């Protein structure tokens, strides 16, 4: 399990072994992604990997926070990658996805939204 990364921290580097990974948003279960996506670029190489939206947006707890899977990333080669968040200001997160509760909640500020990249145990 990797440490959470703030979505405004572009060009952060992370080393990932081969596998399929889940991309989870931390902080809430009501997530509106709009055009948000993630690109991983291999450092010192030419490989570029774009995240794929998840059909089943599974809710869980990760790093002691509410988390929602929004995408997956297939890593074909162990390498160090640079992360780029596209349209980071368009993602919206509320703590609860229940209509009654979320109507009284504000969206999290963009600078507080974090992403976690976790190895998918089913791969």
Phi and psi restraints in degrees (value plus and minus 20) as a CYANA .aco file:
   2 UNK   PHI    -110.9   -70.9
   2 UNK   PSI     138.9   178.9
   3 UNK   PHI     -89.5   -49.5
   3 UNK   PSI     129.4   169.4
   4 UNK   PHI     -81.8   -41.8
   4 UNK   PSI     129.6   169.6
   5 UNK   PHI    -144.6  -104.6
   5 UNK   PSI     109.2   149.2
   6 UNK   PHI     -87.7   -47.7
   6 UNK   PSI     118.2   158.2
   7 UNK   PHI     -89.7   -49.7
   7 UNK   PSI     -30.1     9.9
   8 UNK   PHI    -112.6   -72.6
   8 UNK   PSI     -23.5    16.5
   9 UNK   PHI    -110.4   -70.4
   9 UNK   PSI      51.5    91.5
  10 UNK   PHI     -89.2   -49.2
  10 UNK   PSI     138.0   178.0
  11 UNK   PHI      49.2    89.2
  11 UNK   PSI      -3.7    36.3
  12 UNK   PHI     -91.9   -51.9
  12 UNK   PSI     125.1   165.1
  13 UNK   PHI    -126.8   -86.8
  13 UNK   PSI     122.6   162.6
  14 UNK   PHI    -166.6  -126.6
  14 UNK   PSI     119.2   159.2
  15 UNK   PHI    -120.0   -80.0
  15 UNK   PSI     109.0   149.0
  16 UNK   PHI    -149.7  -109.7
  16 UNK   PSI     110.8   150.8
  17 UNK   PHI     -98.1   -58.1
  17 UNK   PSI     151.7   191.7
  18 UNK   PHI     -79.2   -39.2
  18 UNK   PSI     117.9   157.9
  19 UNK   PHI     136.3   176.3
  19 UNK   PSI     158.9   198.9
  20 UNK   PHI    -125.7   -85.7
  20 UNK   PSI     111.8   151.8
  21 UNK   PHI    -140.4  -100.4
  21 UNK   PSI     127.7   167.7
  22 UNK   PHI    -115.6   -75.6
  22 UNK   PSI     117.5   157.5
  23 UNK   PHI    -123.6   -83.6
  23 UNK   PSI      94.4   134.4
  24 UNK   PHI    -136.8   -96.8
  24 UNK   PSI     119.7   159.7
  25 UNK   PHI    -113.0   -73.0
  25 UNK   PSI     112.1   152.1
  26 UNK   PHI    -120.3   -80.3
  26 UNK   PSI     129.2   169.2
  27 UNK   PHI      92.9   132.9
  27 UNK   PSI     -37.2     2.8
  28 UNK   PHI    -195.0  -155.0
  28 UNK   PSI     148.2   188.2
  29 UNK   PHI    -126.6   -86.6
  29 UNK   PSI     -31.9     8.1
  30 UNK   PHI    -117.5   -77.5
  30 UNK   PSI      84.5   124.5
  31 UNK   PHI    -142.7  -102.7
  31 UNK   PSI     104.6   144.6
  32 UNK   PHI    -133.8   -93.8
  32 UNK   PSI      89.7   129.7
  33 UNK   PHI    -101.3   -61.3
  33 UNK   PSI     -46.1    -6.1
  34 UNK   PHI      32.3    72.3
  34 UNK   PSI    -141.4  -101.4
  35 UNK   PHI    -122.9   -82.9
  35 UNK   PSI      -1.2    38.8
  36 UNK   PHI     -87.3   -47.3
  36 UNK   PSI     116.8   156.8
  37 UNK   PHI    -175.7  -135.7
  37 UNK   PSI     151.5   191.5
  38 UNK   PHI    -147.5  -107.5
  38 UNK   PSI     119.1   159.1
  39 UNK   PHI    -143.0  -103.0
  39 UNK   PSI     113.0   153.0
  40 UNK   PHI    -127.8   -87.8
  40 UNK   PSI     109.1   149.1
  41 UNK   PHI    -136.2   -96.2
  41 UNK   PSI     107.4   147.4
  42 UNK   PHI     -86.6   -46.6
  42 UNK   PSI     110.9   150.9
  43 UNK   PHI     -99.0   -59.0
  43 UNK   PSI     107.5   147.5
  44 UNK   PHI      56.8    96.8
  44 UNK   PSI      -7.7    32.3
  45 UNK   PHI    -159.0  -119.0
  45 UNK   PSI    -194.8  -154.8
  46 UNK   PHI    -130.9   -90.9
  46 UNK   PSI     -20.1    19.9
  47 UNK   PHI     -92.8   -52.8
  47 UNK   PSI     116.3   156.3
  48 UNK   PHI    -151.6  -111.6
  48 UNK   PSI     105.6   145.6
  49 UNK   PHI    -139.6   -99.6
  49 UNK   PSI     106.2   146.2
  50 UNK   PHI    -123.0   -83.0
  50 UNK   PSI     121.5   161.5
  51 UNK   PHI     -87.8   -47.8
  51 UNK   PSI     130.8   170.8
  52 UNK   PHI    -134.1   -94.1
  52 UNK   PSI     106.8   146.8
  53 UNK   PHI     -78.4   -38.4
  53 UNK   PSI     121.4   161.4
  54 UNK   PHI    -105.2   -65.2
  54 UNK   PSI     118.4   158.4
  55 UNK   PHI     -94.9   -54.9
  55 UNK   PSI     -66.2   -26.2
  56 UNK   PHI    -115.7   -75.7
  56 UNK   PSI      88.1   128.1
  57 UNK   PHI    -110.9   -70.9
  57 UNK   PSI      66.0   106.0
  58 UNK   PHI     -95.7   -55.7
  58 UNK   PSI     115.7   155.7
  59 UNK   PHI    -113.6   -73.6
  59 UNK   PSI     123.7   163.7
  60 UNK   PHI    -179.6  -139.6
  60 UNK   PSI    -193.8  -153.8
  61 UNK   PHI    -138.6   -98.6
  61 UNK   PSI     109.7   149.7
  62 UNK   PHI    -160.5  -120.5
  62 UNK   PSI     116.8   156.8
  63 UNK   PHI      34.1    74.1
  63 UNK   PSI      18.8    58.8
  64 UNK   PHI      41.8    81.8
  64 UNK   PSI       4.5    44.5
  65 UNK   PHI    -152.7  -112.7
  65 UNK   PSI     139.1   179.1
  66 UNK   PHI     -86.2   -46.2
  66 UNK   PSI     118.7   158.7
  67 UNK   PHI    -157.5  -117.5
  67 UNK   PSI     127.3   167.3
  68 UNK   PHI    -154.3  -114.3
  68 UNK   PSI     105.9   145.9
  69 UNK   PHI     -92.3   -52.3
  69 UNK   PSI     106.2   146.2
  70 UNK   PHI    -136.1   -96.1
  70 UNK   PSI     -40.2    -0.2
  71 UNK   PHI    -180.1  -140.1
  71 UNK   PSI     151.4   191.4
  72 UNK   PHI    -151.7  -111.7
  72 UNK   PSI     137.2   177.2
  73 UNK   PHI    -155.2  -115.2
  73 UNK   PSI     108.1   148.1
  74 UNK   PHI    -120.8   -80.8
  74 UNK   PSI      94.8   134.8
  75 UNK   PHI    -119.8   -79.8
  75 UNK   PSI      89.7   129.7
  76 UNK   PHI    -105.0   -65.0
  76 UNK   PSI     -33.4     6.6
  77 UNK   PHI    -166.5  -126.5
  77 UNK   PSI     112.4   152.4
  78 UNK   PHI     -86.4   -46.4
  78 UNK   PSI     105.9   145.9
  79 UNK   PHI    -186.6  -146.6
  79 UNK   PSI     153.3   193.3
  80 UNK   PHI    -115.2   -75.2
  80 UNK   PSI     110.5   150.5
  81 UNK   PHI    -140.7  -100.7
  81 UNK   PSI     131.5   171.5
  82 UNK   PHI    -124.4   -84.4
  82 UNK   PSI     112.7   152.7
  83 UNK   PHI    -116.1   -76.1
  83 UNK   PSI     113.5   153.5
  84 UNK   PHI    -146.2  -106.2
  84 UNK   PSI     105.7   145.7
  85 UNK   PHI    -116.5   -76.5
  85 UNK   PSI     101.1   141.1
  86 UNK   PHI    -115.7   -75.7
  86 UNK   PSI     114.6   154.6
  87 UNK   PHI      36.3    76.3
  87 UNK   PSI      25.6    65.6
  88 UNK   PHI     -81.3   -41.3
  88 UNK   PSI     -50.4   -10.4
  89 UNK   PHI     -98.0   -58.0
  89 UNK   PSI     -26.8    13.2
  90 UNK   PHI    -111.7   -71.7
  90 UNK   PSI     -35.6     4.4
  91 UNK   PHI     -96.7   -56.7
  91 UNK   PSI     119.1   159.1
  92 UNK   PHI    -145.0  -105.0
  92 UNK   PSI     115.3   155.3
  93 UNK   PHI    -154.9  -114.9
  93 UNK   PSI     111.2   151.2
  94 UNK   PHI    -140.9  -100.9
  94 UNK   PSI     131.7   171.7
  95 UNK   PHI     -80.9   -40.9
  95 UNK   PSI     -65.8   -25.8
  96 UNK   PHI    -131.6   -91.6
  96 UNK   PSI     126.0   166.0
  97 UNK   PHI    -122.4   -82.4
  97 UNK   PSI     -15.6    24.4
  98 UNK   PHI     -96.1   -56.1
  98 UNK   PSI     110.9   150.9
  99 UNK   PHI     -75.5   -35.5
  99 UNK   PSI     -65.2   -25.2
 100 UNK   PHI     -83.9   -43.9
 100 UNK   PSI     -67.5   -27.5
 101 UNK   PHI     -90.9   -50.9
 101 UNK   PSI     -64.5   -24.5
 102 UNK   PHI     -87.6   -47.6
 102 UNK   PSI     -43.2    -3.2
 103 UNK   PHI     -87.9   -47.9
 103 UNK   PSI     -40.3    -0.3
 104 UNK   PHI    -118.8   -78.8
 104 UNK   PSI     -19.0    21.0
 105 UNK   PHI    -126.8   -86.8
 105 UNK   PSI     129.5   169.5
 106 UNK   PHI    -112.4   -72.4
 106 UNK   PSI     137.8   177.8
 107 UNK   PHI     -89.0   -49.0
 107 UNK   PSI     127.6   167.6
 108 UNK   PHI     -83.9   -43.9
 108 UNK   PSI     123.7   163.7
 109 UNK   PHI     -81.7   -41.7
 109 UNK   PSI     123.7   163.7
 110 UNK   PHI     -75.1   -35.1
 110 UNK   PSI     -56.5   -16.5
 111 UNK   PHI     -91.8   -51.8
 111 UNK   PSI     -25.9    14.1
 112 UNK   PHI    -123.8   -83.8
 112 UNK   PSI     -25.4    14.6
 113 UNK   PHI    -101.4   -61.4
 113 UNK   PSI     110.2   150.2
 114 UNK   PHI    -143.2  -103.2
 114 UNK   PSI     135.0   175.0
 115 UNK   PHI    -139.0   -99.0
 115 UNK   PSI     124.6   164.6
 116 UNK   PHI    -145.8  -105.8
 116 UNK   PSI     114.5   154.5
 117 UNK   PHI    -127.6   -87.6
 117 UNK   PSI      94.5   134.5
 118 UNK   PHI    -140.7  -100.7
 118 UNK   PSI     120.3   160.3
 119 UNK   PHI     -82.7   -42.7
 119 UNK   PSI     111.6   151.6
 120 UNK   PHI    -103.1   -63.1
 120 UNK   PSI      94.7   134.7
 121 UNK   PHI     -86.3   -46.3
 121 UNK   PSI     -37.3     2.7
 122 UNK   PHI    -102.0   -62.0
 122 UNK   PSI     -30.8     9.2
